[in-house]
Amino acid sequence: MESSNVVQSAPPPLSGQPSLPRQLSLPRQLSLRGAAIAAGAAVLGVSVLTALVAVVSWGGNPSRTLASNTPPGHVEIPDSINGFEIDLASGRQLYVQNCSSCHGRAGQGMPQQGSSLSQSHYVATKRNEQLVSFLKTGRRPGDAASVMNLVMPPRGGNPNLGDQELADIVAYLRQMQQTAAATHEETAQKPTKPARPLASIGGDLSHVSGAR
C-alpha cells in the first residue's frame, strides 16, 4: 500500500474543553523579547537623561540649596536675625560706611578690592545666621570659598560693629540681592530690537569706495 503524504491535522478540542494556547515560533519569541528589552531600555534612558539634566541645570551639585529653601531668583528680607529686629536703613548706612569701599555702593564689587555681593552665590546660599558669623570672623587668603583670594577683615575692619549692626548689614545684603534679581529678570523679559539693515542706517552707499 502506498504511504499517504497528507499531514493529518490535530483533532478539534472536545466541547467544553479550553483550547491550548498556540505556541509561537522561536523567531517570533525572540522578536517579542527584543521589543520588550528595547522598550525598557528607552524608559531607563529617559529617566537617566532627566536626572542628568536636573543636575546640570542646578550647577552640577544636587545637594546645593538656597538660603531658607527659597526658589531660585527669590530673596527674602528677614524681619529679625538671632533675635535682633532688623533696621534696613541702619543696615544700608553701615554697609556704605564699612563695606562699600571694597564691594561697591551697590554691591557690584570693585576691581582688586572685593567681589560682587549683589550677585554672590556664597551670600545667596548661606543662612542669615551663617552670614553674621562669617562677618565676625572674616576671611584670609587661601580660603577655598574665596572668589578673589583677598583679605576680608573681621567685622569689616570695624571692631565696634556688634551683633545688631551685623544683622542689619546682612538684611541689607538680602535687599541688594533682591534688587539685583528683579533687575536681571526685568532685563531678560525685555524684547530685543531687530538689527536695522545696513542700507537703512547709511542710506545709499554706492558713492563709497568699495561699496559698489
Wavefront OBJ file of the C-alpha trace (Angstrom):
o trace
v 0.000 0.000 0.000
v 1.304 3.432 -0.884
v 2.006 5.770 2.071
v -0.024 8.919 2.116
v 1.822 12.320 2.142
v -1.174 14.156 3.600
v -0.414 15.694 7.019
v -3.117 14.833 9.462
v -4.394 17.925 11.265
v -4.895 17.838 15.035
v -8.436 16.919 16.044
v -10.549 19.814 17.271
v -10.936 20.080 21.059
v -13.864 18.385 22.636
v -16.810 20.532 23.530
v -16.350 22.210 26.921
v -12.535 21.849 26.931
v -10.417 25.044 26.624
v -8.199 25.156 23.604
v -4.458 25.115 24.250
v -2.592 28.347 23.501
v -0.844 28.346 20.213
v 2.913 28.051 20.636
v 4.853 30.864 18.983
v 7.753 30.076 16.741
v 11.259 30.718 18.089
v 11.951 33.719 15.780
v 8.674 35.291 16.875
v 9.512 34.779 20.560
v 12.934 36.365 20.100
v 11.381 39.299 18.269
v 8.890 39.980 21.076
v 11.606 39.693 23.735
v 13.812 42.114 21.805
v 10.983 44.632 21.569
v 10.348 44.398 25.330
v 14.053 44.900 26.121
v 14.226 47.900 23.770
v 11.171 49.480 25.409
v 12.661 49.008 28.882
v 15.966 50.495 27.787
v 14.166 53.520 26.331
v 12.330 54.170 29.611
v 15.567 53.805 31.591
v 17.369 56.121 29.177
v 14.750 58.840 29.603
v 14.972 58.556 33.411
v 18.765 58.830 33.380
v 18.674 61.751 30.953
v 16.127 63.576 33.108
v 18.323 63.137 36.182
v 21.399 64.397 34.334
v 19.576 67.478 33.073
v 18.406 68.249 36.604
v 21.948 68.004 37.967
v 23.497 70.129 35.194
v 20.821 72.803 35.416
v 21.416 73.018 39.151
v 25.097 73.734 38.757
v 26.354 70.167 38.812
v 25.725 69.870 42.528
v 22.480 68.109 43.504
v 22.998 68.951 47.190
v 23.021 72.691 46.578
v 20.252 74.552 48.436
v 19.330 78.208 48.575
v 19.006 80.090 51.841
v 15.687 79.382 53.583
v 14.912 76.829 50.832
v 13.535 79.605 48.636
v 13.218 79.108 44.868
v 15.986 80.413 42.575
v 15.734 84.157 41.965
v 13.653 84.753 45.110
v 15.283 86.575 48.022
v 13.594 87.133 51.378
v 14.468 90.087 53.594
v 14.345 88.916 57.225
v 12.465 90.759 59.969
v 14.936 89.592 62.610
v 18.231 87.692 62.855
v 19.449 85.985 66.016
v 16.688 87.743 67.939
v 17.678 91.222 66.729
v 14.950 93.237 64.982
v 16.154 94.447 61.597
v 16.621 98.104 60.704
v 17.241 98.281 56.940
v 18.035 101.994 56.974
v 20.740 101.367 59.553
v 21.991 98.370 57.570
v 22.362 100.475 54.433
v 24.260 103.220 56.287
v 26.553 100.711 57.994
v 27.222 98.947 54.689
v 28.177 102.199 52.961
v 30.479 103.166 55.834
v 32.205 99.810 56.312
v 31.816 97.689 53.166
v 31.318 99.832 50.069
v 34.990 100.781 49.659
v 35.751 97.167 48.729
v 32.420 95.855 47.431
v 30.905 98.987 45.850
v 27.934 101.056 46.962
v 25.516 98.795 45.069
v 27.379 95.623 45.969
v 28.658 95.289 42.419
v 32.241 94.597 43.516
v 35.414 96.612 42.993
v 38.440 95.573 40.873
v 41.256 94.181 43.011
v 39.307 95.106 46.146
v 36.281 92.895 46.690
v 33.877 90.612 44.859
v 30.256 91.329 43.955
v 27.834 90.833 46.824
v 24.616 91.624 44.970
v 25.086 88.514 42.809
v 27.205 86.416 45.174
v 26.453 82.694 45.171
v 28.039 82.435 48.603
v 25.708 85.046 50.097
v 22.655 83.571 48.362
v 23.253 80.033 49.637
v 24.046 80.854 53.271
v 21.543 81.354 56.062
v 21.330 84.772 57.682
v 22.879 83.457 60.900
v 25.781 81.959 58.939
v 26.462 85.292 57.259
v 26.554 87.073 60.612
v 29.121 84.547 61.852
v 31.103 84.984 58.639
v 31.221 88.774 59.077
v 32.513 88.288 62.613
v 35.445 86.105 61.564
v 36.239 87.474 58.110
v 38.340 85.578 55.578
v 42.017 85.054 54.861
v 43.756 84.388 51.525
v 43.818 80.712 50.647
v 40.217 80.123 51.665
v 38.730 77.672 49.137
v 35.448 79.609 49.089
v 37.152 82.913 48.281
v 36.490 84.354 44.826
v 39.363 86.865 44.679
v 41.647 85.323 47.323
v 41.890 88.591 49.251
v 41.772 89.504 52.931
v 38.406 90.351 54.438
v 38.980 91.678 57.968
v 36.678 90.591 60.796
v 33.648 92.878 61.151
v 34.762 94.735 58.036
v 37.702 96.150 59.960
v 35.441 97.903 62.454
v 35.548 96.203 65.892
v 32.693 98.429 67.057
v 30.176 96.545 64.903
v 28.126 94.381 67.259
v 25.629 91.625 66.555
v 22.793 94.115 65.969
v 24.809 96.060 63.398
v 25.976 92.904 61.632
v 22.401 91.617 61.472
v 21.294 94.899 59.872
v 24.101 94.625 57.301
v 23.114 91.059 56.400
v 19.499 92.135 55.915
v 20.680 94.930 53.627
v 22.701 92.384 51.623
v 19.452 90.466 51.111
v 17.793 93.637 49.863
v 20.647 94.235 47.410
v 20.346 90.712 46.055
v 16.582 91.101 45.775
v 17.036 94.284 43.738
v 19.687 92.670 41.528
v 17.463 89.629 40.876
v 14.484 91.827 39.957
v 16.623 93.930 37.620
v 18.014 90.828 35.934
v 14.535 89.361 35.462
v 13.197 92.630 34.030
v 16.110 92.861 31.602
v 15.650 89.244 30.479
v 11.957 89.836 29.736
v 12.534 92.885 27.539
v 12.191 92.041 23.821
v 15.320 92.622 21.807
v 15.026 95.042 18.912
v 15.863 93.570 15.495
v 19.010 94.917 13.897
v 18.407 97.613 11.304
v 19.518 96.809 7.753
v 22.746 98.484 6.710
v 21.013 100.335 3.870
v 18.555 101.993 6.271
v 21.400 103.125 8.522
v 23.776 104.518 5.958
v 21.430 105.216 3.043
v 22.911 104.930 -0.402
v 26.481 103.699 -0.070
v 27.181 103.466 -3.784
v 29.419 106.548 -3.628
v 31.678 104.972 -1.013
v 34.791 103.351 -2.418
v 34.489 99.583 -2.423
v 30.727 99.613 -1.836
v 29.822 99.299 -5.486
l 1 2 3 4 5 6 7 8 9 10 11 12 13 14 15 16 17 18 19 20 21 22 23 24 25 26 27 28 29 30 31 32 33 34 35 36 37 38 39 40 41 42 43 44 45 46 47 48 49 50 51 52 53 54 55 56 57 58 59 60 61 62 63 64 65 66 67 68 69 70 71 72 73 74 75 76 77 78 79 80 81 82 83 84 85 86 87 88 89 90 91 92 93 94 95 96 97 98 99 100 101 102 103 104 105 106 107 108 109 110 111 112 113 114 115 116 117 118 119 120 121 122 123 124 125 126 127 128 129 130 131 132 133 134 135 136 137 138 139 140 141 142 143 144 145 146 147 148 149 150 151 152 153 154 155 156 157 158 159 160 161 162 163 164 165 166 167 168 169 170 171 172 173 174 175 176 177 178 179 180 181 182 183 184 185 186 187 188 189 190 191 192 193 194 195 196 197 198 199 200 201 202 203 204 205 206 207 208 209 210 211 212
